């Protein structure tokens, strides 16, 4: 299977993908995959909490092992926003980026303008040893509309008119 070329939905598809990679289909792997699918852009601790709803005996160590294995297989994508733990998602089938609200931490997928990897090409100086770039990971940072609205309301409270 090629890098970032597939997307999976549902337990049957996940099970088939695990088998295609030579992995056993375990309830731990399926619970983690389902949790990431239901809660994209989540850190390991949130994935653990969500997966425990289906599998209460699931341990944190198991989740970290499964996340690492599935990321290595390109069944999950891991990305690391600044000042945040690593986040995971099941969207691995395209070259997309992320927009992160610096106020609330909300993460949104942003489609790549070019549509294929890499969308950016570095300019190498004469001292560099150029590489064949496979991925250019772009992370936009800004303030989401909800936070902008909250900030406007905080700075512009409604006028209180006292009539006597």
OpenMM code with the backbone's topology and positions (N, CA, C; nanometers):
from openmm import Vec3, app, unit

residues = "UNK UNK UNK UNK UNK UNK UNK UNK UNK UNK UNK UNK UNK UNK UNK UNK UNK UNK UNK UNK UNK UNK UNK UNK UNK UNK UNK UNK UNK UNK UNK UNK UNK UNK UNK UNK UNK UNK UNK UNK UNK UNK UNK UNK UNK UNK UNK UNK UNK UNK UNK UNK UNK UNK UNK UNK UNK UNK UNK UNK UNK UNK UNK UNK UNK UNK UNK UNK UNK UNK UNK UNK UNK UNK UNK UNK UNK UNK UNK UNK UNK UNK UNK UNK UNK UNK UNK UNK UNK UNK UNK UNK UNK UNK UNK UNK UNK UNK UNK UNK UNK UNK UNK UNK UNK UNK UNK UNK UNK UNK UNK UNK UNK UNK UNK UNK UNK UNK UNK UNK UNK UNK UNK UNK UNK UNK UNK UNK UNK UNK UNK UNK UNK UNK UNK UNK UNK UNK UNK UNK UNK UNK UNK UNK UNK UNK UNK UNK UNK UNK UNK UNK UNK UNK UNK UNK UNK UNK UNK UNK UNK UNK UNK UNK".split()
positions = [
    Vec3(0.0841, -0.1182, 0.0000),
    Vec3(0.0000, 0.0000, 0.0000),
    Vec3(0.0878, 0.1234, 0.0000),
    Vec3(0.0504, 0.2192, -0.0804),
    Vec3(0.1299, 0.3396, -0.0936),
    Vec3(0.1064, 0.4373, 0.0190),
    Vec3(0.1985, 0.5281, 0.0323),
    Vec3(0.1900, 0.6281, 0.1381),
    Vec3(0.0756, 0.7238, 0.1107),
    Vec3(-0.0086, 0.7443, 0.2107),
    Vec3(-0.1190, 0.8396, 0.2060),
    Vec3(-0.2060, 0.8198, 0.0824),
    Vec3(-0.2472, 0.6977, 0.0537),
    Vec3(-0.3290, 0.6738, -0.0641),
    Vec3(-0.4626, 0.6106, -0.0318),
    Vec3(-0.4920, 0.5879, 0.0934),
    Vec3(-0.6149, 0.5177, 0.1256),
    Vec3(-0.6900, 0.5846, 0.2381),
    Vec3(-0.8206, 0.5603, 0.2384),
    Vec3(-0.9059, 0.6070, 0.3472),
    Vec3(-0.9960, 0.4900, 0.3843),
    Vec3(-1.0168, 0.4721, 0.5116),
    Vec3(-1.0934, 0.3587, 0.5598),
    Vec3(-1.2117, 0.4075, 0.6413),
    Vec3(-1.3242, 0.3395, 0.6284),
    Vec3(-1.4418, 0.3710, 0.7087),
    Vec3(-1.5042, 0.2411, 0.7571),
    Vec3(-1.5340, 0.2347, 0.8857),
    Vec3(-1.6051, 0.1208, 0.9406),
    Vec3(-1.5153, 0.0050, 0.9771),
    Vec3(-1.5687, -0.0796, 1.0661),
    Vec3(-1.4883, -0.1906, 1.1186),
    Vec3(-1.4477, -0.2916, 1.0125),
    Vec3(-1.5353, -0.3204, 0.9161),
    Vec3(-1.4988, -0.4176, 0.8126),
    Vec3(-1.3815, -0.3675, 0.7286),
    Vec3(-1.3859, -0.2402, 0.6928),
    Vec3(-1.2763, -0.1829, 0.6143),
    Vec3(-1.1474, -0.1790, 0.6963),
    Vec3(-1.1603, -0.1423, 0.8251),
    Vec3(-1.0417, -0.1398, 0.9115),
    Vec3(-0.9838, -0.2803, 0.9255),
    Vec3(-1.0698, -0.3790, 0.9450),
    Vec3(-1.0233, -0.5174, 0.9602),
    Vec3(-0.9513, -0.5642, 0.8339),
    Vec3(-1.0083, -0.5340, 0.7176),
    Vec3(-0.9450, -0.5732, 0.5914),
    Vec3(-0.8089, -0.5052, 0.5750),
    Vec3(-0.8009, -0.3782, 0.6119),
    Vec3(-0.6741, -0.3059, 0.6007),
    Vec3(-0.5688, -0.3639, 0.6948),
    Vec3(-0.6091, -0.3969, 0.8167),
    Vec3(-0.5148, -0.4578, 0.9108),
    Vec3(-0.4616, -0.5896, 0.8550),
    Vec3(-0.5510, -0.6723, 0.8030),
    Vec3(-0.5083, -0.8008, 0.7455),
    Vec3(-0.4146, -0.7787, 0.6266),
    Vec3(-0.4455, -0.6800, 0.5426),
    Vec3(-0.3612, -0.6516, 0.4260),
    Vec3(-0.2203, -0.6106, 0.4679),
    Vec3(-0.2085, -0.5523, 0.5850),
    Vec3(-0.0777, -0.5131, 0.6387),
    Vec3(-0.0135, -0.6252, 0.7204),
    Vec3(-0.0773, -0.7406, 0.7231),
    Vec3(-0.0225, -0.8529, 0.7977),
    Vec3(-0.0422, -0.8426, 0.9475),
    Vec3(-0.1360, -0.7603, 0.9907),
    Vec3(-0.1638, -0.7427, 1.1338),
    Vec3(-0.2890, -0.8201, 1.1720),
    Vec3(-0.2888, -0.8683, 1.2952),
    Vec3(-0.4084, -0.9338, 1.3475),
    Vec3(-0.5150, -0.8285, 1.3743),
    Vec3(-0.6378, -0.8675, 1.3551),
    Vec3(-0.7502, -0.7794, 1.3868),
    Vec3(-0.7836, -0.8028, 1.5333),
    Vec3(-0.7518, -0.7055, 1.6169),
    Vec3(-0.7777, -0.7183, 1.7605),
    Vec3(-0.8810, -0.6149, 1.8028),
    Vec3(-0.9465, -0.6444, 1.9136),
    Vec3(-1.0465, -0.5493, 1.9631),
    Vec3(-0.9805, -0.4181, 2.0051),
    Vec3(-0.8552, -0.4231, 2.0502),
    Vec3(-0.7834, -0.3013, 2.0875),
    Vec3(-0.7606, -0.2124, 1.9648),
    Vec3(-0.7128, -0.2725, 1.8564),
    Vec3(-0.6884, -0.1945, 1.7344),
    Vec3(-0.8185, -0.1358, 1.6803),
    Vec3(-0.9231, -0.2177, 1.6775),
    Vec3(-1.0510, -0.1686, 1.6259),
    Vec3(-1.1092, -0.0587, 1.7143),
    Vec3(-1.0941, -0.0716, 1.8454),
    Vec3(-1.1458, 0.0317, 1.9368),
    Vec3(-1.0709, 0.1634, 1.9176),
    Vec3(-0.9396, 0.1566, 1.9002),
    Vec3(-0.8600, 0.2778, 1.8785),
    Vec3(-0.8960, 0.3411, 1.7441),
    Vec3(-0.9048, 0.2607, 1.6395),
    Vec3(-0.9414, 0.3141, 1.5080),
    Vec3(-1.0790, 0.3798, 1.5105),
    Vec3(-1.1742, 0.3147, 1.5757),
    Vec3(-1.3094, 0.3716, 1.5852),
    Vec3(-1.3078, 0.5030, 1.6626),
    Vec3(-1.2299, 0.5087, 1.7694),
    Vec3(-1.2217, 0.6311, 1.8503),
    Vec3(-1.1612, 0.7460, 1.7698),
    Vec3(-1.0555, 0.7177, 1.6945),
    Vec3(-0.9928, 0.8229, 1.6136),
    Vec3(-1.0881, 0.8667, 1.5023),
    Vec3(-1.1584, 0.7717, 1.4448),
    Vec3(-1.2532, 0.8056, 1.3382),
    Vec3(-1.3666, 0.8942, 1.3913),
    Vec3(-1.4148, 0.8647, 1.5109),
    Vec3(-1.5233, 0.9438, 1.5721),
    Vec3(-1.4745, 1.0789, 1.6231),
    Vec3(-1.3470, 1.0856, 1.6620),
    Vec3(-1.2918, 1.2079, 1.7224),
    Vec3(-1.1604, 1.2455, 1.6536),
    Vec3(-1.1674, 1.2933, 1.5285),
    Vec3(-1.0421, 1.3289, 1.4601),
    Vec3(-0.9719, 1.4451, 1.5298),
    Vec3(-0.8435, 1.4521, 1.5097),
    Vec3(-0.7581, 1.5571, 1.5674),
    Vec3(-0.7542, 1.5470, 1.7193),
    Vec3(-0.7521, 1.4252, 1.7707),
    Vec3(-0.7507, 1.4028, 1.9156),
    Vec3(-0.6146, 1.3547, 1.9631),
    Vec3(-0.5777, 1.3921, 2.0865),
    Vec3(-0.4542, 1.3392, 2.1460),
    Vec3(-0.4780, 1.1979, 2.1999),
    Vec3(-0.3709, 1.1294, 2.2310),
    Vec3(-0.3791, 0.9906, 2.2780),
    Vec3(-0.4693, 0.9758, 2.4005),
    Vec3(-0.4625, 1.0692, 2.4946),
    Vec3(-0.5448, 1.0582, 2.6161),
    Vec3(-0.6937, 1.0622, 2.5839),
    Vec3(-0.7340, 1.1463, 2.4900),
    Vec3(-0.8748, 1.1526, 2.4505),
    Vec3(-0.9157, 1.0272, 2.3745),
    Vec3(-0.8242, 0.9749, 2.2940),
    Vec3(-0.8514, 0.8511, 2.2211),
    Vec3(-0.8692, 0.7369, 2.3197),
    Vec3(-0.7847, 0.7326, 2.4221),
    Vec3(-0.7976, 0.6310, 2.5269),
    Vec3(-0.9347, 0.6396, 2.5928),
    Vec3(-0.9764, 0.7592, 2.6311),
    Vec3(-1.1064, 0.7761, 2.6977),
    Vec3(-1.2204, 0.7320, 2.6068),
    Vec3(-1.2149, 0.7690, 2.4795),
    Vec3(-1.3211, 0.7315, 2.3856),
    Vec3(-1.3213, 0.5810, 2.3595),
    Vec3(-1.2034, 0.5216, 2.3455),
    Vec3(-1.1942, 0.3779, 2.3186),
    Vec3(-1.2384, 0.2954, 2.4391),
    Vec3(-1.2147, 0.3478, 2.5594),
    Vec3(-1.2571, 0.2762, 2.6803),
    Vec3(-1.4088, 0.2671, 2.6917),
    Vec3(-1.4812, 0.3528, 2.6218),
    Vec3(-1.6274, 0.3426, 2.6206),
    Vec3(-1.6695, 0.2095, 2.5585),
    Vec3(-1.5918, 0.1616, 2.4623),
    Vec3(-1.6189, 0.0323, 2.3988),
    Vec3(-1.5442, -0.0813, 2.4674),
    Vec3(-1.4283, -0.0502, 2.5206),
    Vec3(-1.3391, -0.1525, 2.5739),
    Vec3(-1.2801, -0.1029, 2.7058),
    Vec3(-1.3539, -0.1168, 2.8169),
    Vec3(-1.3120, -0.0585, 2.9454),
    Vec3(-1.1755, -0.1048, 2.9952),
    Vec3(-1.1333, -0.2243, 2.9586),
    Vec3(-1.0056, -0.2766, 3.0083),
    Vec3(-0.8845, -0.2270, 2.9295),
    Vec3(-0.9046, -0.1449, 2.8290),
    Vec3(-0.7961, -0.0939, 2.7462),
    Vec3(-0.6996, -0.0097, 2.8299),
    Vec3(-0.5691, -0.0344, 2.8144),
    Vec3(-0.4681, 0.0394, 2.8913),
    Vec3(-0.4085, 0.1518, 2.8068),
    Vec3(-0.3525, 0.2494, 2.8749),
    Vec3(-0.2865, 0.3607, 2.8061),
    Vec3(-0.1703, 0.3088, 2.7214),
    Vec3(-0.0933, 0.2153, 2.7751),
    Vec3(0.0195, 0.1608, 2.7002),
    Vec3(-0.0275, 0.0962, 2.5703),
    Vec3(-0.1378, 0.0216, 2.5756),
    Vec3(-0.1916, -0.0410, 2.4546),
    Vec3(-0.2281, 0.0637, 2.3503),
    Vec3(-0.2899, 0.1720, 2.3950),
    Vec3(-0.3299, 0.2775, 2.3015),
    Vec3(-0.2071, 0.3383, 2.2352),
    Vec3(-0.1038, 0.3688, 2.3130),
    Vec3(0.0174, 0.4273, 2.2551),
    Vec3(0.0837, 0.3315, 2.1561),
    Vec3(0.0870, 0.2034, 2.1881),
    Vec3(0.1464, 0.1044, 2.0976),
    Vec3(0.0653, 0.0959, 1.9684),
    Vec3(-0.0667, 0.0887, 1.9809),
    Vec3(-0.1537, 0.0798, 1.8633),
    Vec3(-0.1417, 0.2066, 1.7784),
    Vec3(-0.1434, 0.3235, 1.8414),
    Vec3(-0.1303, 0.4485, 1.7662),
    Vec3(0.0017, 0.4528, 1.6891),
    Vec3(0.1099, 0.4129, 1.7537),
    Vec3(0.2395, 0.4111, 1.6864),
    Vec3(0.2422, 0.3150, 1.5693),
    Vec3(0.1892, 0.1950, 1.5897),
    Vec3(0.1872, 0.0935, 1.4848),
    Vec3(0.1019, 0.1390, 1.3665),
    Vec3(-0.0168, 0.1896, 1.3936),
    Vec3(-0.1069, 0.2306, 1.2859),
    Vec3(-0.0557, 0.3545, 1.2134),
    Vec3(0.0173, 0.4390, 1.2833),
    Vec3(0.0797, 0.5543, 1.2180),
    Vec3(0.1914, 0.5063, 1.1253),
    Vec3(0.2724, 0.4113, 1.1717),
    Vec3(0.3790, 0.3554, 1.0878),
    Vec3(0.3231, 0.2890, 0.9626),
    Vec3(0.2034, 0.2310, 0.9729),
    Vec3(0.1389, 0.1652, 0.8590),
    Vec3(0.0663, 0.2647, 0.7682),
    Vec3(0.0626, 0.3912, 0.8068),
    Vec3(-0.0081, 0.4975, 0.7340),
    Vec3(-0.1588, 0.4757, 0.7322),
    Vec3(-0.2083, 0.4092, 0.8363),
    Vec3(-0.3531, 0.3971, 0.8543),
    Vec3(-0.4041, 0.5139, 0.9378),
    Vec3(-0.3149, 0.5755, 1.0135),
    Vec3(-0.3447, 0.6972, 1.0890),
    Vec3(-0.2392, 0.8002, 1.0544),
    Vec3(-0.2765, 0.9249, 1.0699),
    Vec3(-0.1810, 1.0342, 1.0525),
    Vec3(-0.1630, 1.1020, 1.1875),
    Vec3(-0.0380, 1.1285, 1.2210),
    Vec3(-0.0022, 1.1979, 1.3450),
    Vec3(0.0550, 1.3334, 1.3058),
    Vec3(0.0107, 1.4376, 1.3745),
    Vec3(0.0704, 1.5689, 1.3540),
    Vec3(0.0815, 1.6379, 1.4890),
    Vec3(0.1772, 1.7283, 1.4986),
    Vec3(0.2099, 1.7897, 1.6272),
    Vec3(0.2017, 1.9417, 1.6205),
    Vec3(0.0874, 1.9972, 1.6604),
    Vec3(0.0769, 2.1434, 1.6663),
    Vec3(0.1686, 2.1991, 1.7750),
    Vec3(0.2110, 2.3235, 1.7597),
    Vec3(0.2938, 2.3842, 1.8648),
    Vec3(0.2195, 2.3883, 1.9982),
    Vec3(0.2897, 2.3627, 2.1051),
    Vec3(0.2353, 2.3700, 2.2414),
    Vec3(0.1178, 2.2748, 2.2628),
    Vec3(0.1194, 2.1614, 2.1956),
    Vec3(0.0095, 2.0655, 2.2043),
    Vec3(0.0665, 1.9248, 2.1951),
    Vec3(-0.0022, 1.8278, 2.2547),
    Vec3(0.0411, 1.6894, 2.2327),
    Vec3(0.0132, 1.6496, 2.0877),
    Vec3(0.0729, 1.5417, 2.0444),
    Vec3(0.0477, 1.4909, 1.9096),
    Vec3(-0.1009, 1.4603, 1.8941),
    Vec3(-0.1526, 1.4879, 1.7753),
    Vec3(-0.2925, 1.4616, 1.7439),
    Vec3(-0.2987, 1.3575, 1.6328),
    Vec3(-0.4078, 1.2815, 1.6298),
    Vec3(-0.4226, 1.1724, 1.5337),
    Vec3(-0.5512, 1.1885, 1.4549),
    Vec3(-0.5475, 1.1391, 1.3302),
    Vec3(-0.6659, 1.1403, 1.2450),
    Vec3(-0.6602, 1.0233, 1.1485),
    Vec3(-0.7758, 0.9898, 1.0930),
    Vec3(-0.7836, 0.8807, 0.9960),
    Vec3(-0.7738, 0.9311, 0.8528),
    Vec3(-0.7743, 1.0596, 0.8323),
    Vec3(-0.7669, 1.1147, 0.6958),
    Vec3(-0.6221, 1.1083, 0.6481),
    Vec3(-0.5910, 1.0016, 0.5770),
    Vec3(-0.4550, 0.9798, 0.5282),
    Vec3(-0.4516, 0.9691, 0.3763),
    Vec3(-0.5656, 0.9904, 0.3118),
    Vec3(-0.5771, 0.9627, 0.1690),
    Vec3(-0.5469, 1.0808, 0.0785),
    Vec3(-0.5051, 1.1915, 0.1346),
    Vec3(-0.4795, 1.3077, 0.0514),
    Vec3(-0.3714, 1.3948, 0.1144),
    Vec3(-0.3367, 1.4983, 0.0431),
    Vec3(-0.2381, 1.5934, 0.0930),
    Vec3(-0.3143, 1.7135, 0.1474),
    Vec3(-0.3470, 1.7095, 0.2755),
    Vec3(-0.4175, 1.8221, 0.3364),
    Vec3(-0.3367, 1.8766, 0.4530),
    Vec3(-0.3780, 1.9928, 0.4981),
    Vec3(-0.3078, 2.0616, 0.6055),
    Vec3(-0.4053, 2.0892, 0.7191),
    Vec3(-0.3611, 2.1650, 0.8175),
    Vec3(-0.4450, 2.1931, 0.9338),
    Vec3(-0.4412, 2.3409, 0.9694),
    Vec3(-0.5565, 2.3914, 1.0111),
    Vec3(-0.5681, 2.5267, 1.0654),
    Vec3(-0.6026, 2.5105, 1.2125),
    Vec3(-0.5269, 2.5785, 1.2987),
    Vec3(-0.5425, 2.5631, 1.4430),
    Vec3(-0.5724, 2.6985, 1.5050),
    Vec3(-0.6780, 2.7022, 1.5863),
    Vec3(-0.7120, 2.8251, 1.6575),
    Vec3(-0.6161, 2.8396, 1.7757),
    Vec3(-0.5464, 2.9522, 1.7811),
    Vec3(-0.4500, 2.9739, 1.8892),
    Vec3(-0.5186, 3.0126, 2.0196),
    Vec3(-0.6484, 3.0354, 2.0134),
    Vec3(-0.7223, 3.0708, 2.1338),
    Vec3(-0.7838, 2.9479, 2.2011),
    Vec3(-0.8560, 2.8652, 2.1249),
    Vec3(-0.9264, 2.7509, 2.1843),
    Vec3(-0.8667, 2.6157, 2.1467),
    Vec3(-0.7766, 2.6116, 2.0485),
    Vec3(-0.7137, 2.4862, 2.0085),
    Vec3(-0.7899, 2.4078, 1.9035),
    Vec3(-0.9012, 2.4602, 1.8563),
    Vec3(-0.9810, 2.3916, 1.7535),
    Vec3(-0.8947, 2.3652, 1.6304),
    Vec3(-0.9109, 2.2468, 1.5704),
    Vec3(-0.8339, 2.2081, 1.4525),
    Vec3(-0.9304, 2.1795, 1.3383),
    Vec3(-0.9012, 2.2354, 1.2235),
    Vec3(-0.9805, 2.2117, 1.1027),
    Vec3(-0.8884, 2.1633, 0.9920),
    Vec3(-0.9387, 2.0722, 0.9093),
    Vec3(-0.8648, 2.0302, 0.7913),
    Vec3(-0.8734, 2.1395, 0.6854),
    Vec3(-0.7631, 2.1586, 0.6137),
    Vec3(-0.7567, 2.2550, 0.5044),
    Vec3(-0.7029, 2.1804, 0.3829),
    Vec3(-0.7825, 2.1757, 0.2767),
    Vec3(-0.7371, 2.1085, 0.1559),
    Vec3(-0.6175, 2.1819, 0.0968),
    Vec3(-0.5273, 2.1063, 0.0397),
    Vec3(-0.4082, 2.1624, -0.0235),
    Vec3(-0.4487, 2.2339, -0.1522),
    Vec3(-0.3947, 2.3512, -0.1745),
    Vec3(-0.4271, 2.4283, -0.2946),
    Vec3(-0.3796, 2.3568, -0.4209),
    Vec3(-0.2686, 2.2861, -0.4114),
    Vec3(-0.2130, 2.2160, -0.5262),
    Vec3(-0.2793, 2.0798, -0.5427),
    Vec3(-0.3078, 2.0131, -0.4316),
    Vec3(-0.3774, 1.8852, -0.4357),
    Vec3(-0.2895, 1.7624, -0.4360),
    Vec3(-0.1618, 1.7788, -0.4463),
    Vec3(-0.0721, 1.6631, -0.4440),
    Vec3(0.0520, 1.6980, -0.3631),
    Vec3(0.1180, 1.5948, -0.3153),
    Vec3(0.2372, 1.6151, -0.2332),
    Vec3(0.3607, 1.6184, -0.3226),
    Vec3(0.4587, 1.6982, -0.2912),
    Vec3(0.4521, 1.8074, -0.1949),
    Vec3(0.3917, 1.9313, -0.2601),
    Vec3(0.3261, 2.0129, -0.1808),
    Vec3(0.2661, 2.1349, -0.2360),
    Vec3(0.3635, 2.2518, -0.2294),
    Vec3(0.4709, 2.2348, -0.1582),
    Vec3(0.5758, 2.3362, -0.1505),
    Vec3(0.7083, 2.2717, -0.1888),
    Vec3(0.7922, 2.3464, -0.2559),
    Vec3(0.9234, 2.2954, -0.2944),
    Vec3(1.0294, 2.3894, -0.2381),
    Vec3(1.1228, 2.3377, -0.1605),
    Vec3(1.2257, 2.4245, -0.1021),
    Vec3(1.3273, 2.4690, -0.2073),
    Vec3(1.3872, 2.5821, -0.1806),
    Vec3(1.4979, 2.6301, -0.2632),
    Vec3(1.6263, 2.5964, -0.1878),
    Vec3(1.7072, 2.5115, -0.2462),
    Vec3(1.8292, 2.4650, -0.1812),
    Vec3(1.9434, 2.5594, -0.2131),
    Vec3(2.0230, 2.5944, -0.1120),
    Vec3(2.1430, 2.6736, -0.1403),
    Vec3(2.2568, 2.5785, -0.1762),
    Vec3(2.3684, 2.6355, -0.2179),
    Vec3(2.4802, 2.5527, -0.2650),
    Vec3(2.5432, 2.4671, -0.1550),
    Vec3(2.5204, 2.4997, -0.0275),
    Vec3(2.5761, 2.4222, 0.0835),
    Vec3(2.4877, 2.3032, 0.1210),
    Vec3(2.3636, 2.3061, 0.0779),
    Vec3(2.2680, 2.2015, 0.1153),
    Vec3(2.2867, 2.0767, 0.0313),
    Vec3(2.2411, 1.9680, 0.0873),
    Vec3(2.2334, 1.8433, 0.0128),
    Vec3(2.0847, 1.8198, -0.0134),
    Vec3(2.0371, 1.8561, -0.1328),
    Vec3(1.8935, 1.8483, -0.1617),
    Vec3(1.8351, 1.7096, -0.1373),
    Vec3(1.7102, 1.7101, -0.0990),
    Vec3(1.6358, 1.5870, -0.0732),
    Vec3(1.5205, 1.5783, -0.1721),
    Vec3(1.4685, 1.4597, -0.1891),
    Vec3(1.3443, 1.4430, -0.2633),
    Vec3(1.2322, 1.4602, -0.1627),
    Vec3(1.1613, 1.5708, -0.1717),
    Vec3(1.0564, 1.6036, -0.0755),
    Vec3(0.9315, 1.5221, -0.1065),
    Vec3(0.8776, 1.4576, -0.0048),
    Vec3(0.7562, 1.3782, -0.0201),
    Vec3(0.6350, 1.4465, 0.0411),
    Vec3(0.6581, 1.5215, 0.1484),
    Vec3(0.5482, 1.5880, 0.2178),
    Vec3(0.5934, 1.7269, 0.2596),
    Vec3(0.5071, 1.8246, 0.2406),
    Vec3(0.5272, 1.9583, 0.2972),
    Vec3(0.4096, 1.9782, 0.3917),
    Vec3(0.4359, 1.9743, 0.5196),
    Vec3(0.3296, 1.9805, 0.6196),
    Vec3(0.3072, 2.1254, 0.6605),
    Vec3(0.1960, 2.1812, 0.6175),
    Vec3(0.1631, 2.3208, 0.6461),
    Vec3(0.0657, 2.3251, 0.7626),
    Vec3(0.0930, 2.4141, 0.8576),
    Vec3(0.0034, 2.4312, 0.9713),
    Vec3(-0.0296, 2.5798, 0.9826),
    Vec3(-0.1548, 2.6116, 0.9574),
    Vec3(-0.2009, 2.7492, 0.9698),
    Vec3(-0.2402, 2.7737, 1.1145),
    Vec3(-0.2108, 2.8918, 1.1652),
    Vec3(-0.2511, 2.9285, 1.3008),
    Vec3(-0.3257, 3.0607, 1.2946),
    Vec3(-0.4380, 3.0665, 1.3636),
    Vec3(-0.5186, 3.1875, 1.3636),
    Vec3(-0.6210, 3.1816, 1.4748),
    Vec3(-0.7240, 3.2623, 1.4619),
    Vec3(-0.8315, 3.2647, 1.5612),
    Vec3(-0.9608, 3.2294, 1.4898),
    Vec3(-1.0288, 3.1261, 1.5375),
    Vec3(-1.1520, 3.0793, 1.4738),
    Vec3(-1.2636, 3.1830, 1.4904),
    Vec3(-1.3686, 3.1677, 1.4119),
    Vec3(-1.4799, 3.2626, 1.4154),
    Vec3(-1.5481, 3.2664, 1.5515),
    Vec3(-1.5618, 3.1509, 1.6159),
    Vec3(-1.6251, 3.1484, 1.7486),
    Vec3(-1.5455, 3.2320, 1.8485),
    Vec3(-1.4141, 3.2155, 1.8483),
    Vec3(-1.3298, 3.2920, 1.9413),
    Vec3(-1.3282, 3.4404, 1.9047),
    Vec3(-1.3293, 3.4708, 1.7754),
    Vec3(-1.3358, 3.6110, 1.7337),
    Vec3(-1.4635, 3.6758, 1.7861),
    Vec3(-1.5743, 3.6037, 1.7743),
    Vec3(-1.7022, 3.6561, 1.8215),
    Vec3(-1.7003, 3.6746, 1.9732),
    Vec3(-1.6457, 3.5780, 2.0452),
    Vec3(-1.6362, 3.5883, 2.1915),
    Vec3(-1.5504, 3.7074, 2.2322),
    Vec3(-1.4398, 3.7283, 2.1601),
    Vec3(-1.3514, 3.8405, 2.1913),
    Vec3(-1.4199, 3.9740, 2.1645),
    Vec3(-1.4974, 3.9808, 2.0568),
    Vec3(-1.5708, 4.1046, 2.0277),
    Vec3(-1.6695, 4.1353, 2.1394),
    Vec3(-1.7398, 4.0315, 2.1856),
    Vec3(-1.8386, 4.0510, 2.2919),
    Vec3(-1.7713, 4.0911, 2.4225),
    Vec3(-1.6532, 4.0379, 2.4494),
    Vec3(-1.5824, 4.0713, 2.5733),
    Vec3(-1.5349, 4.2168, 2.5717),
    Vec3(-1.4937, 4.2648, 2.4535),
    Vec3(-1.4437, 4.4018, 2.4440),
    Vec3(-1.5543, 4.5043, 2.4204),
    Vec3(-1.6674, 4.4600, 2.3719),
    Vec3(-1.7789, 4.5502, 2.3432),
    Vec3(-1.9055, 4.5012, 2.4127),
    Vec3(-1.9092, 4.5074, 2.5456),
    Vec3(-2.0292, 4.4594, 2.6147),
    Vec3(-2.1489, 4.5477, 2.5800),
    Vec3(-2.2688, 4.4907, 2.5843),
    Vec3(-2.3878, 4.5708, 2.5549),
    Vec3(-2.3985, 4.6871, 2.6532),
    Vec3(-2.4440, 4.7998, 2.6033),
    Vec3(-2.4609, 4.9178, 2.6883),
    Vec3(-2.5767, 4.8967, 2.7844),
    Vec3(-2.5554, 4.9346, 2.9070),
    Vec3(-2.6603, 4.9285, 3.0089),
    Vec3(-2.7190, 5.0684, 3.0231),
    Vec3(-2.8441, 5.0817, 2.9918),
    Vec3(-2.9098, 5.2117, 3.0028),
    Vec3(-3.0013, 5.2088, 3.1234),
    Vec3(-2.9740, 5.2976, 3.2149),
    Vec3(-3.0568, 5.3079, 3.3356),
    Vec3(-3.1549, 5.4230, 3.3175),
    Vec3(-3.2805, 5.3896, 3.3164),
    Vec3(-3.3828, 5.4938, 3.3062),
    Vec3(-3.4382, 5.5219, 3.4440),
    Vec3(-3.4513, 5.6499, 3.4762),
    Vec3(-3.5039, 5.6885, 3.6065),
    Vec3(-3.6267, 5.7702, 3.5918),
] * unit.nanometer
topology = app.Topology()
chain = topology.addChain("A")
for resn in residues:
    res = topology.addResidue(resn, chain)
    for name in ("N", "CA", "C"):
        topology.addAtom(name, app.Element.getBySymbol(name[0]), res)
